[in-house]
């Protein structure tokens, strides 16, 4: 019987369509029926401040840090403003910005940075801890790094860099909040399944997503039998705080690592959380 997996995120996104479709492509090829339910919405903030930094303060920074593709959305908006308002921005300050290191924590953010014309560093890091190690090992930058953060950003990376005497300036460029009508969308998506059976897996992608979705999911008749997976250790800890057993955890925040962890658990149930860095080769 075909197992069904519920992803607590949208199926597609205008800035990450290929990445999100990869979840469906990989899991469907491995025999899963996929359901996507969007949980969170994002709003860009402090765009005026970031535009001023780009146009007037380039010389004050040694590079960028971004741990979410949402930060790249804000950066692209402000970059467009800079191009429209400052003569020869691309050839002056813009060119200098592009020559600075652009540190990212995962493949999705790295792809967004590359699409914006930057050369990302750290795409395989997977966590803020590992990215901190990469930055520290590269040595103290000539100027503070500009951290493009969200309102839910943890302090791990700033604290690690501060302890290593690497200066950092954080600018909050987006806020995260719950999407309305999550329960109605969830019910509609499940009703649209090709078979009238329970959900086998639920995947969570952020602590905020856990906070929004968990109460509604616990009301479902199939919840007691479902297995839960997470995109990484921070999300796993949030689930465990809520007394939810995490059956699989991706070693890096990407579709391949998530699939590997889920497949291993499906084949060999264990009391320990399996964490895998990459997936088996698939004949797609």
C-alpha positions as CSV (number, residue, x, y, z in Angstrom):
1,X,0.0,0.0,0.0
2,X,1.3,3.4,-0.9
3,X,2.4,5.4,2.2
4,X,1.3,9.0,2.4
5,X,3.6,11.8,3.7
6,X,2.4,15.2,4.8
7,X,4.9,18.1,4.3
8,X,4.2,21.1,6.5
9,X,5.1,23.6,3.8
10,X,3.8,24.7,0.4
11,X,4.4,22.6,-2.7
12,X,5.8,25.5,-4.7
13,X,7.3,28.9,-4.1
14,X,8.2,31.5,-6.7
15,X,11.8,31.8,-5.4
16,X,12.4,28.1,-4.6
17,X,10.1,26.2,-6.9
18,X,12.8,23.8,-8.0
19,X,13.9,23.0,-4.4
20,X,10.3,22.4,-3.2
21,X,9.3,20.4,-6.2
22,X,12.4,18.2,-5.4
23,X,10.7,16.9,-2.3
24,X,7.7,15.7,-4.4
25,X,9.9,14.3,-7.1
26,X,12.2,12.4,-4.8
27,X,9.5,11.1,-2.4
28,X,7.1,10.1,-5.2
29,X,9.9,8.2,-7.0
30,X,10.4,6.3,-3.8
31,X,6.7,5.3,-3.6
32,X,5.2,8.0,-1.4
33,X,2.0,9.9,-2.0
34,X,2.8,13.6,-1.1
35,X,0.6,16.2,0.5
36,X,1.8,19.8,1.0
37,X,0.1,22.2,3.4
38,X,1.5,25.7,3.8
39,X,2.0,26.7,7.4
40,X,3.9,30.0,7.6
41,X,3.9,33.3,5.8
42,X,6.8,35.8,5.5
43,X,6.9,39.6,5.3
44,X,10.0,41.6,4.5
45,X,11.0,44.3,7.0
46,X,13.5,47.1,7.4
47,X,14.0,47.4,3.6
48,X,14.9,51.1,3.8
49,X,17.7,50.3,6.3
50,X,19.1,47.5,4.1
51,X,18.9,49.7,1.0
52,X,21.0,52.4,2.8
53,X,23.5,49.8,3.8
54,X,23.9,48.6,0.2
55,X,24.2,52.0,-1.3
56,X,26.1,54.0,1.3
57,X,27.9,51.6,3.7
58,X,29.4,48.9,1.5
59,X,32.9,49.7,2.8
60,X,31.9,48.9,6.4
61,X,31.3,45.2,5.8
62,X,33.4,42.2,5.0
63,X,30.6,40.0,3.6
64,X,27.1,38.6,4.0
65,X,25.5,35.8,6.1
66,X,22.1,34.4,5.3
67,X,20.5,31.3,6.8
68,X,17.2,31.5,4.9
69,X,16.2,32.1,1.3
70,X,13.7,34.6,2.7
71,X,16.6,36.9,3.5
72,X,17.6,36.7,-0.1
73,X,14.1,37.9,-1.1
74,X,14.6,41.0,1.0
75,X,18.1,41.5,-0.4
76,X,16.9,41.3,-4.0
77,X,14.2,43.9,-3.3
78,X,16.7,46.3,-1.8
79,X,19.2,45.5,-4.5
80,X,16.7,46.5,-7.1
81,X,16.0,49.7,-5.3
82,X,19.7,50.5,-5.2
83,X,20.1,49.9,-9.0
84,X,17.1,52.2,-9.7
85,X,18.3,55.0,-7.4
86,X,22.1,55.0,-7.6
87,X,23.9,55.7,-10.8
88,X,26.3,52.9,-11.8
89,X,25.5,51.0,-8.6
90,X,26.3,47.6,-10.2
91,X,29.7,48.9,-11.3
92,X,30.6,50.5,-8.0
93,X,29.3,49.5,-4.6
94,X,27.3,46.6,-6.2
95,X,30.4,45.2,-7.7
96,X,32.3,45.4,-4.4
97,X,29.4,43.6,-2.6
98,X,29.5,40.7,-5.1
99,X,33.2,40.2,-4.4
100,X,32.7,39.7,-0.7
101,X,32.0,36.2,0.8
102,X,28.4,35.3,1.0
103,X,27.9,32.6,3.8
104,X,24.8,30.4,3.7
105,X,23.6,27.4,5.7
106,X,22.0,25.2,3.1
107,X,21.3,24.4,-0.6
108,X,18.1,26.4,-0.9
109,X,19.7,29.6,0.5
110,X,22.8,28.9,-1.6
111,X,20.7,28.6,-4.8
112,X,18.9,31.8,-4.0
113,X,22.2,33.6,-3.4
114,X,23.6,32.2,-6.7
115,X,20.5,33.3,-8.6
116,X,21.0,36.8,-7.2
117,X,24.6,36.9,-8.6
118,X,26.6,36.0,-5.5
119,X,29.0,33.1,-4.9
120,X,27.7,31.3,-1.8
121,X,30.0,29.6,0.8
122,X,28.8,26.9,3.1
123,X,25.9,25.3,1.2
124,X,26.7,21.9,2.8
125,X,26.9,23.3,6.3
126,X,23.4,22.3,7.2
127,X,23.4,24.0,10.6
128,X,24.4,27.3,12.1
129,X,27.0,25.5,14.2
130,X,28.7,24.0,11.2
131,X,28.5,27.3,9.3
132,X,30.1,29.1,12.3
133,X,33.0,26.6,12.1
134,X,33.4,27.4,8.4
135,X,33.5,31.1,9.0
136,X,35.9,30.8,12.0
137,X,38.3,28.5,10.0
138,X,38.5,31.1,7.2
139,X,39.9,33.6,9.7
140,X,38.9,37.0,11.0
141,X,37.3,39.1,8.2
142,X,38.6,42.6,7.5
143,X,35.3,44.1,8.5
144,X,32.1,43.0,10.3
145,X,29.8,40.5,8.5
146,X,26.3,41.6,7.7
147,X,23.8,38.9,9.0
148,X,20.5,39.1,7.1
149,X,18.2,37.5,9.7
150,X,14.6,36.7,10.4
151,X,12.7,37.5,13.6
152,X,12.9,33.8,14.7
153,X,16.7,33.6,14.2
154,X,18.5,31.8,17.0
155,X,21.6,33.3,18.6
156,X,23.9,30.3,18.0
157,X,25.7,31.8,15.1
158,X,26.2,35.3,16.6
159,X,27.3,33.8,19.9
160,X,29.8,31.5,18.2
161,X,31.3,34.2,16.1
162,X,31.4,36.6,19.0
163,X,33.4,34.1,21.0
164,X,35.8,33.8,18.1
165,X,36.2,37.7,18.0
166,X,34.6,37.8,14.6
167,X,32.4,41.0,14.4
168,X,28.8,40.7,13.2
169,X,26.0,43.1,12.6
170,X,22.5,41.6,12.4
171,X,19.7,43.3,10.5
172,X,16.2,41.7,10.7
173,X,14.9,41.6,7.1
174,X,11.8,39.4,7.4
175,X,9.2,38.3,9.9
176,X,7.4,35.0,10.1
177,X,3.8,34.4,11.0
178,X,1.1,31.7,10.7
179,X,-1.0,31.5,7.6
180,X,-4.7,31.8,8.2
181,X,-7.1,28.8,7.8
182,X,-4.4,26.2,8.3
183,X,-7.0,23.7,9.6
184,X,-9.3,24.2,6.6
185,X,-6.4,23.9,4.1
186,X,-5.2,20.7,5.9
187,X,-8.7,19.1,5.7
188,X,-9.1,20.0,2.0
189,X,-5.7,18.6,1.1
190,X,-6.3,15.3,2.9
191,X,-9.8,15.1,1.4
192,X,-8.2,15.4,-2.0
193,X,-6.0,12.3,-1.6
194,X,-6.3,9.5,-4.0
195,X,-7.1,7.0,-1.3
196,X,-9.2,7.2,1.9
197,X,-6.6,6.2,4.5
198,X,-4.5,7.7,7.2
199,X,-1.3,9.8,6.9
200,X,1.8,7.8,7.6
201,X,4.4,10.5,7.9
202,X,4.4,14.2,8.9
203,X,7.4,16.4,8.1
204,X,8.1,19.6,10.0
205,X,10.5,22.3,8.6
206,X,10.9,24.8,11.4
207,X,10.1,25.4,15.1
208,X,7.6,28.0,14.1
209,X,5.9,25.5,11.8
210,X,5.6,23.1,14.8
211,X,4.0,25.9,16.9
212,X,1.4,26.6,14.2
213,X,0.5,23.1,13.0
214,X,0.9,20.8,15.9
215,X,-2.3,21.5,17.8
216,X,-4.4,20.9,14.7
217,X,-2.5,17.8,13.7
218,X,-3.0,16.3,17.1
219,X,-6.8,16.5,16.6
220,X,-6.6,14.1,13.6
221,X,-7.8,10.6,14.1
222,X,-4.5,9.2,12.6
223,X,-2.1,11.2,14.7
224,X,-1.5,8.5,17.3
225,X,-0.1,6.2,14.5
226,X,1.8,8.8,12.5
227,X,5.6,9.1,12.3
228,X,7.2,12.5,12.5
229,X,10.3,13.7,10.7
230,X,12.2,17.0,10.9
231,X,14.4,19.0,8.6
232,X,17.1,19.4,11.3
233,X,18.1,19.4,15.0
234,X,16.5,22.7,15.9
235,X,13.1,21.5,14.7
236,X,13.6,18.2,16.3
237,X,14.2,19.8,19.7
238,X,11.0,21.8,19.4
239,X,9.0,18.7,18.7
240,X,10.6,16.9,21.6
241,X,9.8,19.9,23.8
242,X,6.2,19.1,22.9
243,X,6.6,15.4,23.8
244,X,6.5,14.4,20.1
245,X,8.8,11.5,19.1
246,X,11.0,12.3,16.1
247,X,11.4,9.2,14.0
248,X,13.7,10.7,11.4
249,X,15.9,13.8,11.1
250,X,17.6,15.1,8.0
251,X,21.4,15.5,8.5
252,X,21.3,18.5,6.2
253,X,18.3,20.6,5.3
254,X,17.7,19.2,1.8
255,X,15.3,16.8,0.1
256,X,17.9,14.0,-0.4
257,X,18.9,13.9,3.3
258,X,15.3,13.9,4.5
259,X,14.4,11.1,2.1
260,X,17.4,9.0,3.3
261,X,16.3,9.4,6.9
262,X,12.7,8.5,6.2
263,X,13.5,5.5,4.1
264,X,15.9,4.1,6.7
265,X,13.3,4.4,9.4
266,X,10.7,2.9,7.2
267,X,12.9,-0.1,6.6
268,X,14.5,-0.5,10.1
269,X,12.4,1.1,12.9
270,X,14.6,2.1,15.8
271,X,14.3,4.0,19.1
272,X,17.1,6.3,18.0
273,X,16.7,9.1,15.5
274,X,18.4,8.2,12.2
275,X,20.3,11.2,10.8
276,X,21.6,10.9,7.2
277,X,23.6,13.3,5.2
278,X,22.6,12.1,1.7
279,X,20.1,9.8,0.0
280,X,20.6,6.6,-1.9
281,X,21.0,7.0,-5.7
282,X,17.6,6.9,-7.3
283,X,16.7,6.0,-10.9
284,X,14.4,9.0,-11.6
